[in-house]
Amino acid sequence: MSLLKEPDLGTPAKPGPATVSLEVDGLPVTVPEGTSVMRAAALSGIDVPKLCATDSLEAFGSCRLCLVEIDGRRGTPASCTTPVAEGMRVSTQTPKLEKLRQGVMELYISDHPLDCLTCSANGDCELQDMSGAVGLRQVRYGYDGANHLDEKTDTSNPYFDFDASKCISCSRCVRACGEVQGTFALTIEGRGFESKVSAGGTDFMSSECVSCGACVQACPTATLQEKSVIQLGMPSRSVITTCAYCGVGCSFKAELRGNELVRMVPYKDGGANEGHSCVKGRFAFGYASHPDRVLTPMVRESITDEWQPVDWDTAILFTAAKLRDIQSRHGVGAIGGITSSRTTNEEVYVVQKMIRAAFGNNNVDTCARVCHSPTGYGLKQTFGTSAGTQDFRSVAKSDVIMVIGANPTDGHPVFASRMKRRLREGAKLIVIDPRRIDLVRSPHIEAQHHLQLAPGTNVAIVNAMAHVVLTEGLVDRSFVDERCEDFDDWAAFIARPENSPEAVEELTGVPAEEVRQAARLFATGGNGAIYYGLGVTEHSQGSTMVMGMANLAMATGNIGREGVGVNPLRGQNNVQGSCDMGSFPHELPGYRHVSDDVVRGVFENMWGSTLQAEPGLRIPNMFDAAIEGSFRALYVQGEDIAQSDPNIKHVHAALKALELVVVQDLFLNETAKFAHVFLPGTSFLEKDGTFTNAERRINRVRPVMAPRTGKHEWQIVAEIAQAMGYPMQYGHPSEIMDEIAALTPTFAGVSFATLDKLGSVQWPCNENAPEGTPIMHMDGFVRGRGRFVQTPFVPTRERSTRKYPLILTTGRILSQYNVGAQTRRTANVAWHPEDVLEIHPHDAEVRGINDGDEVVLTSRVGETSLRAVLADRMPVGVVYTTFHHPVTGANVVTTENSDWATNCPEYKVTAVQVGLRTAPKPVEELQTAMAAE
Amino acid sequence: MSPQIRMINDIAVQFQHQAPDAAAAAIAEHIRAFWDPRMRAELMRRVDSEPEMLDPIALAAARLLTTG
């Protein structure tokens, strides 16, 4: 699919049916009420000249180029700001309008450098286009405008330049930064001829700009231009595909010049992002061509040997022979694998199929184990399916938004922009987080309640809120009676005094009255929506908390329509998909338990193999079994467990104990240090398949280029299975999706052809919902009735002590992504060259720590070293860091504690001590020791 | 403490609000649904060798595993 320039109808679409009929230049058109004359004209096929208007922004009416004449009305109104009216007769081309527009254009051109032939926007400049459109033939004021022609270009941002000399002060960038992104970093400085765009009086890099690219996209000239376009030239074709970073799953046009990728431009028709982007998806794709990419398979007998590059056949036969040999000596269950949330559904599906059908066991797990496995468990127990309830658009109908344990402006920035827009419109905000995340107070947004709870007390807080709802008579009884079960037992439990806000105040650190007010607001404020992240799941009570939120949503009737719901913000691009595809050891694709004889029979018939009815090992269980000796080989698809998993010393010991580690990845990551086979993987630019985002939206991932490794990842897996004696053959990834659809009722209507036709679909997609299901549980829960589950608060065993008096919690930041394997290999390091430790000034002062000091972070399992940043966004007693850089090794200190139901690690609560560093870095020592080994 | 004992104790404490028999049954069902057989076998070995390490409800649940 190629769509270099998308149609621009000038102003945004208005909701509702088309009821207003008018004529534009004699052509009839009928549009929804509130539509602009400009958009109506565009819909009838007539482009009115414009410069300050674009359909991603509300009309502004400043450029005066889109003037029209309307029968019976005086003057020449701007078509962008004039709404349609029934029977209106509009003229867009008259001699009077022609003269006015030419006059406007003369003024613009008189202060614009006429270097069109050498300008980077040549061929993609709206000023150039409009000069032609209005028939400009002269500039009576000359070409020597004295205002901005000598302005110095701001090249401070690594991805785009700001050349003020080309600015026409249309304000599109300023409005995009505010309306679309919600950052408000830009402004128009000065007045009259002096007016110019400014990043708050400083350069872009030093400003509050978050480099989302919205301003660059909105700019009609070369004022804001991608450096890649300046260097490589204007792209000539595009491929529509899906971002491979977070779980928002933005659609992009990959724009190429020949076979060279020039830029990624967010796609307006993308269901998840609707034309917006963040710094990662928009700009940080350079890792795909980074010289660190390994493109040739490699093997070695021992992890102390040098890697030996080999051809694909050798690598595949080596792998298959080793796996079978280990099984012959240690049993069928001695091997297993981990699927990746960074790969496509099709690639995940074939790995779990290889494990279940060719390995002959259920030892398959996925990196969702360490992030959202409690979501799967908790939502299945309460609602009946392991997925969020809403589409992203739903937030536009929310009246009260509750964000729990998530930092959307950093982790899910494009969705955060939608959320911020709704908050600016007046929706109320409740934030439940130990840190004062940016959303608590940002431009034009202020949370009504920030419940700054102690880490590890989520369940106590959600129970206390439910207690208020119940005891103050705020339960939506009609919803509960009609749609739910087990309410009375739950009500008796939640009404107990120990669940009251007053009873848990000392424990949580949140004033009881604040909890009461927040609960009342959520229950009575209209549509209440819950959005949550890993600050909910990565706890020893992660699954309990998910069920607690589901209870609260059901009790308040906030399920089953737009604007409400329980919504996990998934960390990686295909977390949802990897779980859907049967990556958990107890579930076949579609979340069906392996012990179900009927379901297993369906798969056995299709796959021609006998499947095990018992669950297999989960990731932490694999590590334990490796150390114990019953687990001997591990296939790791696209996950860096040696960096990302908790208690790294334990993980490293497990990996060292294995006879065979196979790593399929882009780079020689930390896990590859323990590997015997390295199978080079493909970047998202080379993949052909689908990703499923956090709103269950299945998007196509289309290849921008052929695999640089010579093979698709699904081909490699199929060939290993075949070499092990199990026939697995596909000619194209669409055949894999067809097999998934044939086996999985919720995917029955999904095919590449359907996706190409509809753009994307949200599962369930089947005969009951041929175009997908944006909002779930509308007429009934998937399990029939929503189930209230009692959620007692059980504190974590991880406690602060005299030796470890602080609590460490972890997270990620905007510019980096997870273990950083991708983003560290891009210019994003300009924003985050190292992980730092955020510490409250009081905690720092009593330890003699100043801002920027190197400190040692110690827990009962390990220690690491990093730089301190004093931050009053942290509560006293809590410190915070990220895990984007292996040299920091944040997971050296995290523990083996995990969620009781799913074994999801408790990353968010580790008792630690912090002190000034006086000795060499322990991680450096650790790495030196590892290298020596 | 072995991982199996740590995990079953972690599960047991979540069911302490229920009547002992119901809690044991729920824990046993959870373990059957989510634990690999070798983990269950190791748990049973631990039950025999160090029952005092198990929470009483966990111990009752473990014994249900052997009786189906």
Interface residues (C-beta under 8 A of the other chain):
Chain A: G333 N362 N363 F493 S540 Q541 T544 P585 H586 H593 S595 E614 P615 G616 L617 R618 P620 N621 D624 A625 E628 S630 Q790 P792 V794 E896 S898 W900 A901 T902 N903
Chain B: P3 R6 M7 D10 I11 V13 Q14 Q16 H17 Q18 H30 A33 F34 W35 D36 P37 R38 M39 E42
